[in-house]
Amino acid sequence: MSLFISALFWSCFLLVIYTYIGYGILLRLLLGIKRWGTKNNYLERIDSNNLPNVTLLVAAYNEADCIAQKIHNSLSLDYPTERIKLLFVTDGSDDETPNIVSQYPQIQLLHTPARSGKIAAVHRSMAYVTTPYVVFTDANTLLNPDAIQQIVRHYNNPKVGAVAGEKRVQSEAADSASGAGEGFYWRYESTLKKWDSELYSVVGAAGELFSIRTNLYEAVPPDTIIEDFYMTLRIAQQGYRVIYEPLACATELPSASSGEERKRKIRIAAGGWQAISRLLPLLNIFKYGVLSFQYISHRVLRWTITPLALVLTFLLNIPLAYFVGGLYTWLFIAQILFYFLAFMGYLLEKKKVKIKVFFIPFYFVMMNYAVFAGFARFWRGSQSVVWEKAKRREN
């Protein structure tokens, strides 16, 4: 029996290590081999005299507090005004958002009083997109001036079907636990996405900033929870690459509190389960090869069995530490210490005390808790598709 428990423990432990650390190490090793065998790295340069026509599409719901800043940011982008179309859709907004947007004649406003969710708004808007490329960005994010130029250069490669920008979360000394953890998490995620892209393809883009070839757009099921992820993976499934461009940045404030960030993570986890159920063919590594390897390693494991393996690693360690001892005792102590740090991070967040050494364990535990809560929502079908805005920290 102890042999079985030991084997199960090490299987769970190694799965957790692979998911959160090992995949990144393996990815870096594979890139080293690829770079060694590649004489010339393909990189498109920006030709400012031959930029294509593009549409910047912003879906906004009750963003009156930040929409003016988003408009000014969009109008100041370093891109020829005659080649960029600004399209803002404010469906369902019952604050001043539509009125503020309507004050700018440079922007085409689409608005209906009905609130049907972001993907319904995006789908309705796509009928008004006449450019070969469309860039999606959120209303509460700000883009760097040359973001669009950095994105569209990749479309000179006909194998590229979509381009994902980099999400950056402002993190300052006074940030909450969620802010510090969120910022660290996205820096790590950005590194993995950069390596994923170089190896073959990013596995899903973040809605803060991404772009697709307009002719590759297909209607997403109206109940899709994380439409950005699903949309870009469907493009990858068709044989196109999704490129990551870190020089195209979307910057936003962190969540106002751990509760707000937890709410956002649960929604994403529910959407992840939904996406996996709808993209089952992508699990066939014999058909999709490297794409399946990246998809399973970077996304599927995090949203399915790894959080369960994390719990089992702790529970199985208890009898092994008691009856076998040795290394198992030290591993159990290490786990106790880690969860103690996470619990302290939770308590300090409640008391608004900012000690960042506790924030990363706290954020890690919260992310994995969100997977279980997200699965429960997915199973019950209780996750709404309409906007569930997480409150962001105020400047």
C-alpha positions as CSV (number, residue, x, y, z in Angstrom):
1,M,0.0,0.0,0.0
2,S,2.8,2.4,0.9
3,L,4.4,1.8,-2.5
4,F,1.1,2.7,-4.2
5,I,0.7,5.9,-2.1
6,S,4.4,6.8,-2.8
7,A,4.0,6.3,-6.5
8,L,0.8,8.4,-6.6
9,F,2.4,11.1,-4.5
10,W,5.4,11.4,-6.8
11,S,3.1,11.4,-9.9
12,C,1.1,14.3,-8.5
13,F,4.2,16.1,-7.2
14,L,6.0,15.9,-10.5
15,L,2.9,16.9,-12.4
16,V,2.6,20.1,-10.3
17,I,6.3,20.8,-10.8
18,Y,6.0,20.2,-14.6
19,T,2.9,22.4,-15.0
20,Y,4.3,25.5,-13.2
21,I,8.1,25.2,-13.6
22,G,9.1,22.2,-15.7
23,Y,7.2,23.2,-18.9
24,G,9.0,26.6,-18.9
25,I,12.4,24.8,-18.5
26,L,11.6,22.3,-21.2
27,L,10.3,25.1,-23.5
28,R,13.6,27.0,-23.1
29,L,15.6,23.9,-23.9
30,L,13.6,23.2,-27.0
31,L,14.1,26.8,-28.1
32,G,17.8,26.4,-27.6
33,I,17.8,23.4,-30.0
34,K,15.7,25.3,-32.5
35,R,17.8,28.4,-32.4
36,W,21.0,26.2,-32.9
37,G,19.5,24.7,-36.0
38,T,18.2,27.9,-37.4
39,K,20.6,30.2,-39.3
40,N,18.3,33.1,-39.8
41,N,15.5,34.2,-37.5
42,Y,12.5,35.4,-39.4
43,L,11.5,38.9,-38.2
44,E,9.3,41.3,-40.1
45,R,10.5,44.9,-40.0
46,I,8.1,47.8,-39.9
47,D,7.6,49.6,-43.2
48,S,6.0,52.9,-42.1
49,N,5.3,53.8,-45.8
50,N,3.3,50.7,-46.5
51,L,1.1,50.1,-43.5
52,P,-2.1,48.2,-44.1
53,N,-5.6,49.4,-43.2
54,V,-6.7,48.2,-39.8
55,T,-9.7,48.5,-37.5
56,L,-9.3,49.1,-33.7
57,L,-12.3,47.6,-32.1
58,V,-13.1,48.5,-28.5
59,A,-16.0,46.8,-26.6
60,A,-17.0,48.9,-23.6
61,Y,-19.7,48.3,-20.9
62,N,-20.3,51.1,-18.4
63,E,-16.7,52.5,-18.7
64,A,-17.6,56.2,-18.2
65,D,-14.8,56.6,-15.6
66,C,-12.0,55.6,-18.1
67,I,-13.5,55.8,-21.7
68,A,-12.2,59.3,-22.3
69,Q,-8.7,58.3,-21.4
70,K,-9.1,55.3,-23.8
71,I,-10.3,57.5,-26.6
72,H,-7.4,59.9,-26.2
73,N,-5.0,57.0,-26.1
74,S,-6.5,55.5,-29.3
75,L,-6.4,58.8,-31.1
76,S,-2.8,59.3,-30.2
77,L,-1.5,56.0,-31.6
78,D,1.4,56.3,-34.0
79,Y,-0.5,55.1,-37.1
80,P,-1.7,57.0,-40.2
81,T,-5.2,58.3,-39.4
82,E,-6.3,57.5,-42.9
83,R,-5.4,53.8,-42.4
84,I,-6.9,53.1,-39.0
85,K,-10.6,52.9,-38.3
86,L,-11.8,53.4,-34.7
87,L,-14.9,51.4,-33.8
88,F,-16.4,51.5,-30.3
89,V,-19.3,49.3,-29.3
90,T,-21.1,50.1,-26.0
91,D,-24.0,47.7,-26.0
92,G,-25.9,47.6,-22.8
93,S,-24.2,50.6,-21.2
94,D,-26.6,52.6,-19.2
95,D,-24.1,55.2,-17.9
96,E,-22.5,58.1,-19.9
97,T,-20.2,55.8,-21.9
98,P,-22.1,56.1,-25.3
99,N,-22.6,59.9,-24.9
100,I,-18.8,60.4,-24.3
101,V,-17.9,58.3,-27.3
102,S,-20.4,60.1,-29.5
103,Q,-18.6,63.4,-28.9
104,Y,-15.7,62.3,-31.1
105,P,-16.5,62.3,-34.8
106,Q,-13.3,60.3,-35.6
107,I,-14.9,57.3,-33.9
108,Q,-17.7,55.1,-35.2
109,L,-20.1,54.3,-32.3
110,L,-22.2,51.2,-32.2
111,H,-24.8,51.1,-29.3
112,T,-27.9,49.2,-28.4
113,P,-29.6,49.3,-25.0
114,A,-29.7,45.5,-24.8
115,R,-27.0,43.8,-22.8
116,S,-26.1,40.4,-24.4
117,G,-22.4,40.0,-23.4
118,K,-19.1,40.9,-25.0
119,I,-19.0,38.3,-27.7
120,A,-22.5,39.3,-28.9
121,A,-21.3,42.9,-29.1
122,V,-18.1,41.9,-30.9
123,H,-20.0,39.7,-33.4
124,R,-22.4,42.5,-34.2
125,S,-19.5,44.9,-34.7
126,M,-17.6,42.6,-37.1
127,A,-20.2,43.3,-39.8
128,Y,-18.8,46.9,-39.8
129,V,-15.2,45.9,-40.2
130,T,-14.0,46.3,-43.8
131,T,-10.2,46.3,-43.2
132,P,-8.1,43.1,-43.7
133,Y,-7.0,43.2,-40.0
134,V,-8.8,44.0,-36.8
135,V,-7.3,44.7,-33.4
136,F,-9.3,44.0,-30.3
137,T,-8.6,45.9,-27.1
138,D,-10.4,46.5,-23.8
139,A,-11.7,49.9,-22.7
140,N,-9.7,49.9,-19.4
141,T,-6.3,49.4,-21.0
142,L,-3.8,51.8,-22.6
143,L,-1.7,50.9,-25.6
144,N,1.8,52.1,-26.3
145,P,2.1,54.5,-29.3
146,D,3.5,52.0,-31.8
147,A,1.5,49.0,-30.7
148,I,-0.5,48.7,-33.9
149,Q,2.6,48.9,-36.1
150,Q,4.3,46.3,-34.0
151,I,1.3,44.0,-34.5
152,V,0.6,44.3,-38.2
153,R,4.2,43.7,-39.3
154,H,3.7,40.0,-38.6
155,Y,1.0,39.7,-41.2
156,N,3.6,39.9,-43.9
157,N,4.0,36.2,-43.1
158,P,1.0,34.4,-44.6
159,K,1.3,31.7,-42.0
160,V,0.4,34.2,-39.2
161,G,-3.4,34.3,-38.5
162,A,-3.4,36.2,-35.3
163,V,-1.1,38.3,-33.1
164,A,-1.3,38.6,-29.3
165,G,-0.1,41.7,-27.5
166,E,1.5,41.8,-24.1
167,K,-0.7,42.5,-21.0
168,R,1.1,44.5,-18.4
169,V,-0.3,45.1,-14.9
170,Q,0.9,48.1,-13.0
171,S,2.5,47.0,-9.7
172,E,3.7,49.5,-7.1
173,A,4.9,49.2,-3.6
174,A,1.5,50.1,-2.2
175,D,-0.4,47.5,-4.2
176,S,-2.6,44.9,-2.6
177,A,-1.6,41.2,-2.5
178,S,-3.7,40.6,-5.7
179,G,-1.9,43.5,-7.4
180,A,1.6,42.2,-6.6
181,G,0.7,38.6,-7.3
182,E,-1.1,39.5,-10.5
183,G,1.8,41.5,-11.8
184,F,4.3,38.7,-11.0
185,Y,2.0,36.2,-12.7
186,W,1.7,38.2,-15.9
187,R,5.4,38.7,-16.1
188,Y,5.9,35.0,-15.9
189,E,3.1,34.4,-18.4
190,S,4.6,36.9,-20.8
191,T,7.9,35.0,-20.8
192,L,6.1,31.7,-21.5
193,K,4.0,33.3,-24.3
194,K,7.2,34.7,-25.9
195,W,8.8,31.2,-25.9
196,D,5.5,29.5,-27.0
197,S,5.4,31.9,-30.0
198,E,9.0,31.4,-30.9
199,L,8.6,27.6,-30.8
200,Y,5.4,27.5,-32.8
201,S,2.3,29.4,-31.5
202,V,0.8,31.1,-28.6
203,V,-2.1,29.0,-27.1
204,G,-4.8,31.7,-26.7
205,A,-4.6,35.4,-26.5
206,A,-5.7,37.8,-23.7
207,G,-8.6,40.1,-24.6
208,E,-6.7,43.2,-23.5
209,L,-4.9,43.3,-26.8
210,F,-4.9,40.9,-29.8
211,S,-5.5,41.0,-33.5
212,I,-6.7,38.6,-36.2
213,R,-7.0,38.5,-40.0
214,T,-10.5,39.6,-40.6
215,N,-11.2,36.9,-43.1
216,L,-10.4,34.3,-40.5
217,Y,-13.1,35.5,-38.1
218,E,-15.8,33.0,-37.4
219,A,-18.9,33.4,-35.2
220,V,-18.2,32.3,-31.7
221,P,-21.0,30.5,-29.9
222,P,-22.9,33.2,-28.1
223,D,-22.5,31.6,-24.7
224,T,-18.7,31.5,-24.9
225,I,-17.1,32.8,-21.7
226,I,-13.5,33.6,-22.8
227,E,-14.0,34.4,-26.4
228,D,-10.5,35.8,-27.0
229,F,-9.0,32.5,-26.0
230,Y,-11.4,30.4,-28.0
231,M,-11.3,32.7,-31.1
232,T,-7.5,32.6,-31.4
233,L,-7.2,28.9,-30.7
234,R,-9.7,28.2,-33.5
235,I,-7.4,30.1,-35.8
236,A,-4.5,28.0,-34.6
237,Q,-6.5,24.9,-35.2
238,Q,-6.9,25.9,-38.8
239,G,-3.1,25.7,-39.2
240,Y,-2.2,29.3,-38.7
241,R,0.3,30.6,-36.1
242,V,-0.6,33.0,-33.3
243,I,2.3,35.2,-32.7
244,Y,3.2,37.0,-29.5
245,E,4.4,40.6,-29.8
246,P,5.8,42.0,-26.5
247,L,6.4,45.4,-28.1
248,A,2.6,45.8,-28.4
249,C,1.5,46.5,-24.8
250,A,-1.8,46.9,-23.1
251,T,-1.3,48.3,-19.6
252,E,-4.0,48.2,-16.9
253,L,-4.4,48.6,-13.2
254,P,-4.4,45.5,-11.0
255,S,-7.6,44.3,-9.4
256,A,-8.8,46.4,-6.4
257,S,-8.6,43.5,-4.0
258,S,-8.1,39.8,-3.8
259,G,-11.9,39.3,-3.9
260,E,-12.1,41.1,-7.2
261,E,-9.2,39.1,-8.7
262,R,-10.7,35.9,-7.4
263,K,-14.0,36.7,-9.1
264,R,-12.1,37.3,-12.4
265,K,-10.1,34.1,-12.0
266,I,-13.2,31.9,-11.4
267,R,-14.8,33.3,-14.5
268,I,-11.7,32.5,-16.6
269,A,-11.5,29.0,-15.1
270,A,-15.1,28.3,-15.9
271,G,-14.4,29.6,-19.4
272,G,-11.3,27.4,-19.6
273,W,-13.3,24.2,-18.8
274,Q,-15.9,25.3,-21.5
275,A,-13.2,25.9,-24.1
276,I,-11.5,22.6,-23.4
277,S,-14.8,20.8,-23.9
278,R,-15.4,22.6,-27.2
279,L,-11.8,22.1,-28.5
280,L,-11.4,18.4,-27.8
281,P,-9.7,17.7,-31.2
282,L,-6.8,19.9,-30.1
283,L,-5.9,17.2,-27.5
284,N,-4.9,14.9,-30.4
285,I,-1.1,15.4,-30.4
286,F,-0.8,13.0,-33.4
287,K,-2.8,15.4,-35.5
288,Y,-1.8,18.8,-34.2
289,G,1.7,18.0,-33.0
290,V,3.5,20.9,-31.3
291,L,0.3,22.9,-31.0
292,S,-1.3,20.1,-28.9
293,F,1.9,19.8,-26.8
294,Q,1.8,23.5,-26.0
295,Y,-1.9,23.6,-25.4
296,I,-1.9,20.7,-23.0
297,S,1.2,21.8,-21.1
298,H,0.4,25.5,-20.8
299,R,-3.4,25.5,-20.5
300,V,-5.2,22.2,-20.2
301,L,-3.2,20.9,-17.2
302,R,-3.6,24.2,-15.3
303,W,-7.4,24.1,-15.7
304,T,-8.0,20.4,-15.1
305,I,-5.9,17.9,-13.2
306,T,-3.0,19.9,-11.8
307,P,-5.0,21.7,-9.1
308,L,-6.3,18.3,-8.0
309,A,-2.8,16.9,-8.0
310,L,-1.8,19.9,-5.8
311,V,-4.3,18.9,-3.2
312,L,-3.4,15.2,-3.4
313,T,0.3,16.0,-3.1
314,F,-0.5,17.5,0.3
315,L,-2.9,14.8,1.5
316,L,-0.7,11.9,0.4
317,N,2.3,13.5,2.0
318,I,0.7,13.1,5.5
319,P,0.9,9.3,5.8
320,L,4.2,9.2,4.0
321,A,5.8,11.7,6.4
322,Y,4.3,9.8,9.4
323,F,5.1,6.2,8.4
324,V,8.2,6.6,6.1
325,G,9.7,9.9,7.2
326,G,13.0,11.2,5.8
327,L,12.6,13.1,2.6
328,Y,8.8,13.0,2.9
329,T,9.0,14.7,6.3
330,W,11.0,17.6,4.8
331,L,8.6,17.9,1.8
332,F,5.7,18.0,4.2
333,I,7.3,20.7,6.2
334,A,8.0,22.7,3.0
335,Q,4.3,22.4,2.0
336,I,3.2,23.5,5.5
337,L,5.5,26.5,5.3
338,F,4.2,27.4,1.8
339,Y,0.6,27.3,2.8
340,F,1.3,29.2,5.9
341,L,2.9,32.0,3.8
342,A,-0.2,31.9,1.6
343,F,-2.5,32.1,4.6
344,M,-0.5,35.0,6.0
345,G,-0.8,36.8,2.7
346,Y,-4.6,36.3,3.0
347,L,-4.7,37.8,6.5
348,L,-2.5,40.7,5.6
349,E,-4.6,41.5,2.6
350,K,-7.6,41.6,4.9
351,K,-5.8,44.0,7.2
352,K,-4.4,46.0,4.3
353,V,-0.8,45.3,5.4
354,K,1.5,45.1,2.4
355,I,4.4,42.6,2.7
356,K,5.1,41.2,-0.7
357,V,6.9,38.1,0.4
358,F,3.5,36.6,1.2
359,F,1.8,37.7,-2.0
360,I,3.0,35.1,-4.5
361,P,2.0,32.0,-2.4
362,F,-1.3,33.7,-1.7
363,Y,-1.9,34.4,-5.4
364,F,-0.9,30.9,-6.4
365,V,-3.3,29.3,-4.0
366,M,-6.1,31.6,-5.0
367,M,-5.6,30.7,-8.7
368,N,-5.9,27.0,-8.0
369,Y,-8.9,27.5,-5.8
370,A,-10.5,29.4,-8.7
371,V,-10.1,26.3,-10.9
372,F,-12.3,24.3,-8.5
373,A,-14.9,27.1,-8.2
374,G,-14.8,27.6,-12.0
375,F,-15.4,23.9,-12.6
376,A,-18.4,24.0,-10.3
377,R,-19.8,27.0,-12.3
378,F,-19.2,25.3,-15.6
379,W,-20.8,22.0,-14.4
380,R,-23.9,23.8,-13.1
381,G,-24.0,26.1,-16.2
382,S,-24.2,29.1,-13.8
383,Q,-21.4,31.2,-15.3
384,S,-23.0,34.2,-17.1
385,V,-21.6,35.3,-20.5
386,V,-22.3,38.9,-19.8
387,W,-19.7,41.3,-18.6
388,E,-18.6,40.7,-15.0
389,K,-16.3,43.6,-14.4
390,A,-13.6,43.2,-11.8
391,K,-13.0,46.4,-9.9
392,R,-9.6,47.8,-10.6
393,R,-7.4,49.8,-8.3
394,E,-7.8,53.6,-8.7
395,N,-5.0,55.8,-9.7
